[in-house]
Amino acid sequence: MSVSPELEELVAELENTADQLRAGDLAPEDAAAAVERCAELAARVGATLDAQAREPDDVLPGQEELL
């Protein structure tokens, strides 16, 4: 399974937002917004991974005979 461009973008934004939080340079209000954004992004990453996991794989030759 390959990583979709959407997933790569979400992960990159999540990493960037987490880096901002770790730097400790944000005002409390901005830090709270960044934490909320991380939670939102993490939920979207999880949903995207779930959707990708549910996509049917190509059936390999011979597999349909075993079922």
N, C-alpha and C positions, 0 to 999 in steps of 0.2 A: 504494500500500500504506500503510495507516495503522499507527500505533504502538499495540501492544496495551497494556492497563493493566498486565499482568504485566511487560512490558519497561520501561515507565516506572518501575515500583516498583524493579526491579533496578538500573536506571541511577541512580535517586535514592539508593539505598543505597550504591552504588559511589562516587558523588560525595561523599556524606557521610563515608564511611570514608576516602577519599583526603584529604578536607579535614582530618580528624583527624590523619592521618599528616603532612601538610604543616605543621600547626601546631607539631609537634615537642614537644608536651606529654605524650606517652605514655611510660610506663615501657618499657624494652626488651622485656619479655615481652608487654605490651599491643601494642606496635608490631609485634612478630612476628606476633601473632594477627591484627592488622589487615591486614598484608600477605597473610597466608593467606586472609583473608576477601575481600580485593580479587581475589585470583587465582580464588577460587571464584565470586565474582559475575561476573567477566569471562568465565569459562567458561560460566556459565549464560546470560549475555547473548549470547554467540556461538552457543550451541546454539539459543536462542530465535530469533535472526535466521536461522539456517540453516533451521529448521523453517518459519518464515514465508516464506522465499524458495522453499521447495519446494512450498508450497501452490499448487494450481492457480488461475490467474487466471480471471476470467470471459472467455469467448471473445467477442471482438468480432465483430459481424456481418461476414461475408465471409471471416474468417480460415480457417474450416474448409474453404472452397472452394480455398484456395491450397495446402493440404496435400494 
